[in-house]
């Protein structure tokens, strides 16, 4: 007899596949007349107001940053990225946007921007960059997406085509799919793909041009953008898996590299003597670069997780933690790997370590709750999910799991309240069906 995820959790019969879904569910989804484009000065289709851009950013960027294991705890590095980014933003077409910049703990190679100006770069890409001019090219490109309102424009076109304002959950379409394994193994990369805009080639060309404009206005050598492009082309050839999300959201081509080279000669020849600030970049990233071995082991482990080679992934994660025992991302990834290996007790151990190291970051708390369900401790699981929701509200999956935990505790009234709250946000999928059927069975609602 077939039964749903909720029934399996309630019966204490979770499969590895169930655990993998529960892990990926820790990231919430994103919801998304004519106006004058701030870059071109021309009229463009725009059904998303600036206020809505800011609201989308506030609602979703914290979930994405958490999916990428939170901002790094190296406060000097974050402050450095913030200084460079803020200086660039003052020379942009939308200098009054509330820009903010941070480095996130994810090890894949990418940077991304939310429409309200929240911008992040991963440890993976900063490890490859060699100068502050290349960093300026990276951040200037992301500021360009915000300046040109690329996300809002693409949302407006989608609204016009569908006639509806719809959201997209990170796990949408994945329920009942073998892709769960891939989603959990790659972590933040898949979350970024679900939450962030997939830019068109034309968007990328414009963001490249704007990034080069902003960086030269700010006193950086435009060859920094060329150097950045060369790094991305080289990495795509050497480590294609590490750039999977960057190439999905930021289409790359040899044309973009050649265009950047041409612009330095044609449009910015007067800026040829501007500095690169290589030494300053190296000084500011010395602690990050000291972790190259750790980050490379984590990258290999995530690649192994993607291929469902969980024992191999465990070896890589163990090597990373041997080099840097207190690395939050490494501990969280090891906890996820232990869940994939059906070792919830071990997963709990690593999740608790991660919580102790970075108590402000929510993902380890969520993982701790999943592990508690795996060892049949629903009361502890409920406390973890409740804590996660206080730390990072807005994820309906947490509400569902609170209901599951309460049901395992034989607290039908509490479970019914959580299931009802869940159904106010999610109406499709096997978990919505399970929650609805429980409310019918308990005569809370009529069928």
N, C-alpha and C positions, 0 to 999 in steps of 0.2 A: 504494500500500500504506500502511495506517495504522500508526503506531507511537506509542508513549507518550512522555510528557515525558522520561523517563529516556533513551530512545533518541535523542530529538532533541538533548538536551544532550550525550550521548556522541558523537553524530555532528557536533556543532558546527552544528546547524541550528535554533537557537532562534527562535521567532516572537515578535512583540511580545506576544502573549497569554501565551506561556510566561514571558517576563520579568515580566509583571504578576503572575502567580501567585507567582513566586519572591519578589517584593517583599512581597506580602501575607503570605507564610508566615513572616515574621520575628516574628510574635507567637504565643506558645503558647496552648493552650486551658486551659479551667478544668474541674476536676473538683468535683464537689461530693459514742420513747416519749412521753411527755408530760412537760412541764416547766412551771414557773411563769413566766409572762411578767413580766419585771422592771419593766415599765411599768404594766400593769393589775393585777398580782398574781393574775391568773386562770390556771387551767390551760389549756395549749394543746398541740396536736400538735407534737412536736419530736423528730425523729429525728436531728438534727445536734447534736452536743455542742458546748460552748464550745471545747473543745480542737480539734475539727474546724474550727470557724469560724476559729480562729487559724491552723491549718495551711493552709486554703484561701487565707487572706490572704497568708501567707508565700510560698506557691507561686506565686500568680498576680499579686499586685499589682506586683512588679517588671517583669513582662512588659507590663502595661498602662501603667505609667509610661513604659517605653521606647517603646511604641507611640505615646505622646503626646510623644515627643522628649525625655523625661527632665525632671526638675525644672529650673527655671530656674537659671542660674548666678549670679543676683543673690541672694547669701547674706542680705543684709539683708531683702529681701522675703520670702524663705522663713522667716526667723526671726520676722518680724512675723506672718505667717499662723499659724505654730506657736504663738506666744504667745496670739493671740486664740482659736484653736481649743482649746488646752489649758485656758484659763480657762473656756470654755464647757463642756468635757467634765467638769470638776470639779463642775458643777451638773447633770449628767445622771443618769439612772437606773442607769448602769453606769460610774461614775467610775474603776473599777479596770482597765478595758480599756486595752491598750497603744496609745492613740491616737497618731497622727502625722499631720502636716499638711504639705502642700507645694503650690507652684504649678508646674504643668507647662507646657511650651512650646507645647502645642497651641493653635490659635487659634480653634477652634470654641467655642461658648458652652455650658459645662456644669461641673458639679461632681459627684463621685461618691465613694462609700464602699465599701470592702471590709468583709466581716463582722467582721474582727478589729480594725477601727478605723483602717485606713490610708485617709486621705481626701485628695483632690486637687481643686484648682480650676484651671481653664485660664486662660491669659492672656486669652482672649477674653471670659470673663465678668467678670474683675476689671477689665478696661478699661471696662466699662459701669457698674459699681457706683460709687456716689458718696459713701458714708460707711461708717464702721466698723460702724454699726448694721445696714446692709444686708449687709455681710460677715458679721456675727454671725448674721443671719437665714439666710444661705446655709449657713454651716458648722453652725449649730444644726440645720437641717433634715437634713443628712447625719448628724450625730450621732444624731438621732432615729431614723434607719433602723437604726443600729447598736444603739441602746438597745432598740428594739422587736423586734430580731432578725428583721427583715423578710426578709433573704436566707435565713437558716436556716429560717424558717417556710415560705417558698416552695419551698426545696429539699426539705423534709420532705414537703410535699404531693406534689411530683413523685415522690419515692421511693415514697410510698404507692401512687400510681397505677400506676407502672411496675414496682414490685417490684425495681428495679435501681438501683444507684448508677452513673450514667453521666457521662461528661465531654463537653465540646463544644469542638472545635477552632475557631479563628477562621475557617479556610477550609472548615469542614465543609459539605458540600452544594454548595460552589462549584466543585468540580473539573468541568471540562467546561462551565462556565456562562459566559454573556456578562457576568455580574455581576462578573467579575474586574476589569474596567475601573473600575467604580464603587468596588469595595473599595479598590483601590490609590489612587484619586484622593482619596478622603476620608480616608484614613489612619486616625488614631486613633479617629475617630468610629465606624467600623465595628467596630474592635477592641473599643471599649467596649461596643458593642451585643452582641457575642458573649460578652464576659467577665463583664459585670455584670448584675445582676438588672434585669428590667423590672418596675417596681413597679406595683401596682394603684392605682386611684384612691383606694381606702380607705387603702392604705399612705401615699400622698401626703398625704391629709388628716391622718392621725395624725402624720406627720413634720413637717408644718406646725405643728400644735398643739404638739408637743414643742419644735420649734425656737423658737417664740415664748416658750414657758415658760422654756427655758434662757437665752435672750438677756435676758429681763427679770430673771431671777434674777441674771444677771451684770452688771446695771446698764445695759443698753441700752434705748433707747426702742423699744417694740414697733412703732411706725410704720416702723421699718427693714424689717420683714418685708413691710409693705404696699408700701414703695418698691421692694423687690426684685421683688415680683409685678408691679408696674406696669412695671418695666423689661422683664421677660420677655414680657409681653403686647405691649408696644410693639415689641420686637425681632422677635417672631413676625410682626407685620404688616409690618415694614420689611425684615428679613433672615431670611426663613423657613429658608433653607438652612443658616444658621449655627446654628440651634436644632434642626436635625433630630434629633440624637442626644438632646439634653435632653428633647425632647417624646416621643421613643420610650421612654426609660427613666423619665422623670418626667412622667406625663400632666398637662398643664396645662388649666385651664378658668377661665372667668370666675367660676365658683362659688368657686374657691379664693381668688381675689382679694377677692371680696366677703366671704367668711368671715373673711379676715384683717382687713379693715376693721371688720367687726362685733366681732371679738374685742377690738380695741384700745379700743372704746367700752364693751363689756359686761364683759369679763373683766379688762382691764388699764387701766382708766381711772385708777387710782392711779399708773400708771407714765407718765402723759402728760408729765411734766416731766423724765424721764430723758434723758440726752444722746444725740446722734447721732455725735459725734466726726468731723464731716466734714473738718475741717482736718487732723486726725491721719492720716486715711486718705489724703488728698491728698499729704501730706508723705511718707508711706511708699511710695506708688506713683508717685512723680514720674518715676522712670526708665522704668517700664512705660508711663506715659501719654505719654512723649516718643516712644514707638515706635508710636503709633497708626497712622501712615501705613504703616509696615512691616507691621503686623498686618492692616490692612485689605487691603493688596495680597495678602498670603498667603491671606486668606479668599477673595478673588476668584479667585486662582489655583486653589485647591482646588475651588471651584465649577466652574471651567472644566474641570478634570480630571474631575470627576464627569460632565460633559456630553461627555467625550471630545474636547474642544477643546484639544488638547495644545499647539498653537502659541500660542494665546491664553494658556494657563496659563504657558507659558515667558515670555511678555512680562510678566505680572504678577509672577512670581517674580524676574525680572531687576530689576524696579522695586523690589521689596522688598529685594533684596540691594544695590541701588545706595544705598538709604537706610541699611541696616544690613548691611554686608558680612560681619560675623562672626556673623550670626544662625544658630544651629545648625539650627533647624527650617527656615529658608529654604534652607539649603544641602542638607539632606536632601530636601526637597520638589523642589528643582531636579534633584537626582540622580534621583529617581523619574520626574520629567517627561522627562528625557533618555532614560531607559530606555523610556518609553512612545513616545518619538520614534525608538526604535531607534538611539540614539547611545551605546553602552556606553562608549566612550572618554571622552566628555564626562561621563557619569554617574560614571565613576571619578574624574575630576578633582574634581567637587563632593563626592563621598563622602570623598575624602582630605582635602579642606579641612575638612569637618565633623569628621572624626576628630581633626585637629590642634587644633581649637578646643575640642572636648569629648571628650577621650580616654576618660573614664570611662563615657560613654554608648555603648550597644552597637549601636544601629541603623545607624549609619554604617559600622561594621565589616562588618555583614551585607551592606549595599548594595555595599560595596567588593568582596566576594566574588562577588556577582551580576554586577557589571561585569567582573570578571576572567574569569568563564565566558563572557561575551559577546565578549571579545577573545581567547578561546582560550588562557588562561593558567591551566590547572587547578591547577598547584602553588601559585600565589599565591592562587587561590580557596580551596584547601584550608586554607592558613594563616589566611585571613580567617575561614572558618567555624569552624575550631578555636579561634581567638581569641574569636569570638562565643560559642561554647559555654562557654568558661571564664568569660566575663564574665556570661553570662545562661543558665545551664543550664536544661534542662527543655523545650526545644522540639524535638520529634522531627524536624521538617522540616530542621533543621540537620544532623542525623545523616544523613538521606537525601542531602543535598547534599554532605556529606563523602564519601559513597560514590560519588556521581557524579564528583566531582573526582578521587578515587583511580582510578576506572575510566578516566577520560580519560588519566591518567598511566600506564596499563597496569599498575597495581598491583592485580591481581585479588584477592589475598589480603586486602589492606587494605580494598578495596571490599566484599568479601564480609562481613568482620567488621562494617562499618558497616551494610550492608543487613540483616544478621541482628539487629543491635542495634535498628535502626529497626522491624523487624517484631515485636519484643517489645512495642512501644508502639502501633503502627498496623497494623491487619490488613485494612483496606478502602481502596478508592480506587485510582486508576491507578498511583500511585507504589508502593503496597504490592504491587500486581500485578507491577510492573516489578522491584522488589527480589526478590520471591519467584521470578520467572522466571529472574533472573540466578543465583540460588543453585541452581536446578535445572539450568540450563545448565552451570554450573561444577561440578556434581555435589557440591555442598556438602550439599545435602539431596535426598531422594527426592521425586518429584512425588506 
